[in-house]
Amino acid sequence: MSITIVYTVITLSAIGTLSAVVLYFVAQKFKVYEDPRIDQVEAALPGANCGGCGHAGCRAFAEACVKENDLSNLFCPVGGNECMSGVAGILGLEAVKKDPRVAVVRCNGTCEYRPKTSNFDGATTCAIASSLYSGETDCQYGCLGFGDCVVVCDFDAIHMNPVTGLPEVIDEKCVACGACVEACPKMLIELRKKFPKERKIYVACRNEDKGGQARKACQVACIGCSKCEKECAYDAITIANNLAFIDSDKCKLCRKCVSVCPTNAIIEVNFPPRKIQKETTESTTVNQ
Amino acid sequence: MLKTFKIGGVHPAENKFSSGREIEALALPKTAFIPVGQHIGAPAAPVVKKGDKVKTGQVIAQSNGFVSVNIHSSVSGTVKKIDLIPDASGYAKQGIVIDVEGDEWLETIDRSETLVNDFSFTGEEIIQKIKEAGIVGMGGATFPTHVKLVPPKGMKAGLLIINGVECEPYLTSDHRLMLEKADEIVVGTRLLMKALNVEKAVIGIENNKPDAIRLLKEKVAAYPAISITPLKVKYPQGGEKQLIKAVTGKEVPSGALPIAVGCVVSNVGTAFAVYEAVQKNKPLFERVVTVTGKSVKQPSNFKVRIGTPASELLEAAGGLPDDTGKIISGGPMMGKAVTSLEIPVTKGTSGLLLVPGAEARRDGRMACIRCSRCVTACPMGLEPYLLMTASEKQIWERAEKEKVMDCIECGSCSYTCPSSRPLLDYIRLGKGKVGQIIRSRKN
């Protein structure tokens, strides 16, 4: 009986030793060298795996950082400059500095300003609605209000406002990963420069129709009158296809464009009230 | 035992109210809105400019690529502008707006009603004439007919199937056309046979149109190469692949075209348009449109010029009923709800359906109860519940593996779902995304 146990132990030990030797050589033969810096870089990243950098998660971004050996085209919007300087320190490279950005919804077509002309009762996603037709209002460029942007946000930074029917971004939570920008079939969301005190000035409209038609569909539509373009002293405003656009990198937040806009399509957010109160300042309180 | 396709299918109520009404020519519109993209493929390029005088039948936009067709003026008058005009989906697309003045046709068009029975054209000549006349599939898919008539290299058509099924409920435009233009359709069929160089043609008609079956049987008696096949009533028998299966018993392989089994399918409307184009030199600028619905005063079939606003058709059919909840361009199964009455009739508009308010809205979506009715109903043998879930969860690989691209968007799954789940909506989304992925892989 005991001899059986001895034989068993010897046999199994022999197999084990042999396998270990074989595995050792196999492991040597097929060894894949992985740069240890990849792990270090990954540890320095926020680990959100949001894809905001354009790569499939933080690991893929870390691999790209090490492989490229150049950080000029790589940036983690979640971690921001601080995180990137950490990565640069590990790799001994120079990181590009970028202004922090925040998502902005460029539509102010609330139920009040933009009346519904039809009802959609299909599947409630923007992707499906936009593939079927132009939307429940006469503005084919405006927000559909089904919240695809809310669904894709990993950071709980965008919510639908049930009163206005439009999504609203919570600036403190937004990391500018760009998921909502991708998700919006109407391309309404833009990543804009983050200003101090979360102040913003932007054209809350994407309507490229001619003025009259745009205005008919929505009271606060940009009609492309170019008054703001003329008013802007910093060359930040351009008009293309009957639509104004304010470049947030050039904008100095002077608010002159806001006061000249005849349709209140330009919105100012988080500014103190103006000294001379005008009736038209109601737009300052809506959205955001 | 009547022939039909084997798997799936549903039986919606037929409601063919307008089948007894003769085709009436609708009065000319005051202004015609003619989109340059009325077909599958590249939109045509406008060749007229503001202020130009045009005659009825004149080319106003030239075919722009291989899969594209010419667009002809459907009226005579002055080009008011070339601008963006909203199409049936509400999105603005390029179109030509013409102010109508009189009705002066191109001199080359034979306006008489006399039947021109004989022809001596070669196949190429016929295809060329079809191409110039801007003919597309009139069943609704609007695929350029001349492209269909030239099989890809190494493939040979053996059978032409003329689609007189009209399986969509409510619609009667094809039915009326078969009754009133039977001779012309037979000539059109012979022209298409010549163009394809096939020996045999079958006209498939569902058994709910016995008058059309009887009449066409008489008309083709002189042509042994053409036969009529009555089919059992089942939706979506008018689908190309379903019709081939019903008529020949052959199944088109996944991802392949009907030519893979030696068949080419054309609608009766297309056959009629081919007759007019080849024998009468008349390009495609008018078509038969059914205006119907449960509350419509006079459900009718109109011969309408392309570019006529939908509102004028409704007016002629007794006006917009008060209880209208939804207006659909096309039939109730595959048609699309429209957002405005100003949308123009295009080459693919087979009908305008006015749905009363109570029927217009969908029931709320409920959970899937795994009854698998959608699987039973799917005429392509797919699993709609699975495709919907894959699309909803954005698992595109799975959707592709489960053959989402084979879906013909007939809507049988959504129709049959007891939980009123938006199956087709999601499947269509998946089809779009998977199609994009496949195209990007090829590049």
Chai-1 contact restraints between the chains, C-beta under 6 A:
chainA,res_idxA,chainB,res_idxB,connection_type,confidence,min_distance_angstrom,max_distance_angstrom,comment,restraint_id
A,S118,B,T339,contact,1.0,0.0,6.0,A-B,restraint_1
A,D121,B,R361,contact,1.0,0.0,6.0,A-B,restraint_2
A,D121,B,R362,contact,1.0,0.0,6.0,A-B,restraint_3
A,G122,B,P422,contact,1.0,0.0,6.0,A-B,restraint_4
A,G122,B,D425,contact,1.0,0.0,6.0,A-B,restraint_5
A,A123,B,P422,contact,1.0,0.0,6.0,A-B,restraint_6
A,A123,B,D425,contact,1.0,0.0,6.0,A-B,restraint_7
A,A123,B,Y426,contact,1.0,0.0,6.0,A-B,restraint_8
A,A127,B,L429,contact,1.0,0.0,6.0,A-B,restraint_9
A,I128,B,D425,contact,1.0,0.0,6.0,A-B,restraint_10
A,I128,B,L429,contact,1.0,0.0,6.0,A-B,restraint_11
A,Y133,B,S89,contact,1.0,0.0,6.0,A-B,restraint_12
A,Y133,B,G90,contact,1.0,0.0,6.0,A-B,restraint_13
A,S134,B,G90,contact,1.0,0.0,6.0,A-B,restraint_14
A,S134,B,Y91,contact,1.0,0.0,6.0,A-B,restraint_15
A,Q140,B,G90,contact,1.0,0.0,6.0,A-B,restraint_16
A,Q140,B,Y91,contact,1.0,0.0,6.0,A-B,restraint_17
